[in-house]
Amino acid sequence: MGGTVLAMEWRERYEQSVREKQELEKKVEELKLVANGGFSDSGNGDLQSLRQEFAQYRKRALNAVEQKEKELSDIQAQYHENGGGSSNASRTNSFKEIRVRRMSMESNSSLSGFETPNATKTNEYLKNIVYKYMASDQDEAKEHMEKAIATVLNFTPAEVTSIQEKRKQQQGWFW
């Protein structure tokens, strides 16, 4: 009788060892698949494509910011060449910060790739600038907004110069 109990215990241990071996073999196979990249549980491929898409979007966004900063510095250089007077560096820096913040907010809200500004966004931006321009009493702020409006509406250099001359005439009238 003691031999039968002992045989049953050894049988249970053997079956348990076989089960553990099978489970470990499954885990080894899964790890091999993951290591080879052939295992895609819950959209691993989608995650990789999203990462690539986001990297492209970020690169384009940074290029756009860099281009806009270059345009801003070119316009400021033209302004100084045309006798625009002294420039407030902190105002320029705050404008750059606003643009970078705006780009940052857009990148957080959209991961579908770089979107070129469409007419609706441009019109909304122009509406806001014109509203602030009309509501402002400060000449310096209005002058700055005139530049933004001219940029959005793609004014020619001759048109920009004409506006600057008109502003100088108005300032001369008050002094």
C-alpha positions as CSV (number, residue, x, y, z in Angstrom):
1,M,0.0,0.0,0.0
2,G,2.9,2.4,0.8
3,G,4.2,1.7,-2.7
4,T,1.0,2.8,-4.4
5,V,0.9,6.1,-2.6
6,L,4.5,6.7,-3.4
7,A,3.8,5.9,-7.1
8,M,0.9,8.3,-7.2
9,E,3.0,11.1,-5.7
10,W,5.7,10.5,-8.3
11,R,3.1,10.5,-11.0
12,E,1.6,13.9,-9.9
13,R,5.1,15.4,-9.7
14,Y,5.9,14.1,-13.2
15,E,2.6,15.5,-14.7
16,Q,3.3,18.9,-12.9
17,S,6.8,19.0,-14.4
18,V,5.4,18.3,-17.9
19,R,2.9,21.1,-17.5
20,E,5.6,23.6,-16.3
21,K,7.8,22.5,-19.2
22,Q,5.0,23.2,-21.7
23,E,4.3,26.6,-20.2
24,L,8.0,27.6,-20.3
25,E,8.2,26.4,-23.9
26,K,5.3,28.7,-24.8
27,K,6.9,31.6,-23.1
28,V,10.2,31.0,-24.9
29,E,8.4,31.0,-28.3
30,E,6.6,34.2,-27.4
31,L,9.8,35.9,-26.4
32,K,11.5,34.7,-29.7
33,L,8.6,36.3,-31.7
34,V,8.8,39.5,-29.7
35,A,12.6,39.7,-30.2
36,N,12.2,39.1,-34.0
37,G,9.5,41.7,-34.3
38,G,6.9,39.2,-35.6
39,F,4.6,39.6,-32.6
40,S,2.1,42.4,-32.7
41,D,-0.2,42.3,-29.8
42,S,-2.6,45.2,-29.6
43,G,-1.2,47.2,-32.6
44,N,2.5,47.2,-32.1
45,G,2.8,48.0,-35.8
46,D,0.4,50.9,-35.5
47,L,2.5,52.3,-32.7
48,Q,5.6,52.3,-34.8
49,S,3.9,54.0,-37.7
50,L,2.5,56.7,-35.4
51,R,5.9,57.3,-34.0
52,Q,7.3,57.8,-37.5
53,E,4.4,60.0,-38.5
54,F,4.9,62.1,-35.3
55,A,8.6,62.5,-36.0
56,Q,7.9,63.7,-39.5
57,Y,5.2,66.1,-38.2
58,R,7.6,67.5,-35.6
59,K,10.4,68.0,-38.1
60,R,8.0,69.9,-40.4
61,A,6.6,72.0,-37.6
62,L,10.1,73.0,-36.5
63,N,11.0,73.9,-40.0
64,A,7.9,76.0,-40.3
65,V,8.7,77.8,-37.0
66,E,12.3,78.4,-38.2
67,Q,11.0,79.8,-41.5
68,K,8.6,82.1,-39.8
69,E,11.3,83.4,-37.5
70,K,13.5,84.1,-40.5
71,E,10.6,86.0,-42.2
72,L,10.1,88.0,-39.0
73,S,13.8,88.9,-38.8
74,D,13.8,89.9,-42.5
75,I,10.7,92.1,-41.9
76,Q,12.3,93.7,-38.9
77,A,15.5,94.3,-40.9
78,Q,13.5,96.0,-43.6
79,Y,11.7,98.1,-40.9
80,H,15.0,99.3,-39.5
81,E,16.4,100.0,-42.9
82,N,13.3,102.2,-43.7
83,G,13.9,104.3,-40.5
84,G,11.6,102.4,-38.3
85,G,13.4,103.6,-35.2
86,S,14.2,101.6,-32.1
87,S,12.8,98.1,-31.7
88,N,11.6,96.6,-28.5
89,A,13.5,93.3,-28.2
90,S,11.3,91.9,-25.5
91,R,8.2,92.5,-27.7
92,T,10.0,90.5,-30.5
93,N,10.9,87.7,-28.1
94,S,7.3,87.5,-26.7
95,F,6.0,87.3,-30.3
96,K,8.4,84.3,-30.9
97,E,7.2,82.7,-27.7
98,I,3.6,83.1,-28.7
99,R,4.3,81.4,-32.1
100,V,6.2,78.6,-30.5
101,R,3.4,78.0,-28.0
102,R,0.8,78.1,-30.8
103,M,2.8,75.4,-32.7
104,S,3.2,73.4,-29.6
105,M,-0.6,73.4,-28.9
106,E,-1.3,72.4,-32.5
107,S,1.2,69.5,-32.3
108,N,-0.5,68.3,-29.1
109,S,-4.0,68.4,-30.7
110,S,-3.1,66.8,-34.0
111,L,-0.9,63.8,-34.7
112,S,-2.1,63.2,-38.2
113,G,0.9,65.0,-39.8
114,F,1.7,68.6,-40.6
115,E,-1.3,70.4,-41.7
116,T,-0.9,73.5,-43.9
117,P,-3.0,76.4,-42.7
118,N,-6.3,76.4,-44.6
119,A,-8.5,79.3,-45.5
120,T,-10.7,79.0,-42.4
121,K,-7.7,79.2,-40.0
122,T,-6.2,82.0,-41.9
123,N,-9.5,83.9,-41.9
124,E,-10.0,83.4,-38.2
125,Y,-6.4,84.6,-37.5
126,L,-7.0,87.6,-39.7
127,K,-10.3,88.4,-38.0
128,N,-8.6,88.3,-34.6
129,I,-5.8,90.6,-35.7
130,V,-8.2,93.1,-37.3
131,Y,-10.4,93.1,-34.2
132,K,-7.4,93.8,-32.0
133,Y,-6.2,96.5,-34.4
134,M,-9.6,98.2,-34.3
135,A,-10.0,98.0,-30.6
136,S,-6.4,99.2,-29.8
137,D,-5.6,102.7,-28.8
138,Q,-1.8,102.2,-28.8
139,D,0.0,103.3,-31.9
140,E,2.9,100.9,-31.3
141,A,0.6,97.9,-31.0
142,K,-1.3,99.0,-34.2
143,E,1.9,99.3,-36.1
144,H,2.9,95.8,-35.1
145,M,-0.5,94.5,-36.1
146,E,-0.3,96.2,-39.5
147,K,2.8,94.1,-40.2
148,A,0.9,90.9,-39.3
149,I,-2.0,91.9,-41.4
150,A,0.3,92.7,-44.3
151,T,2.0,89.3,-44.0
152,V,-1.3,87.4,-43.8
153,L,-2.7,89.2,-46.9
154,N,0.6,88.9,-48.8
155,F,1.1,92.6,-49.3
156,T,3.9,93.6,-51.8
157,P,6.9,95.5,-50.5
158,A,5.6,98.6,-52.2
159,E,2.3,98.3,-50.3
160,V,4.1,97.8,-47.0
161,T,6.3,100.8,-47.7
162,S,3.2,102.9,-48.5
163,I,1.6,102.0,-45.2
164,Q,4.8,102.8,-43.3
165,E,5.0,106.2,-44.9
166,K,1.3,106.9,-44.1
167,R,2.0,106.0,-40.5
168,K,5.0,108.3,-40.3
169,Q,2.9,111.1,-41.7
170,Q,0.2,110.5,-39.1
171,Q,2.8,110.5,-36.3
172,G,4.3,113.7,-37.7
173,W,0.9,115.3,-37.6
174,F,0.5,114.7,-33.9
175,W,3.9,116.0,-32.9
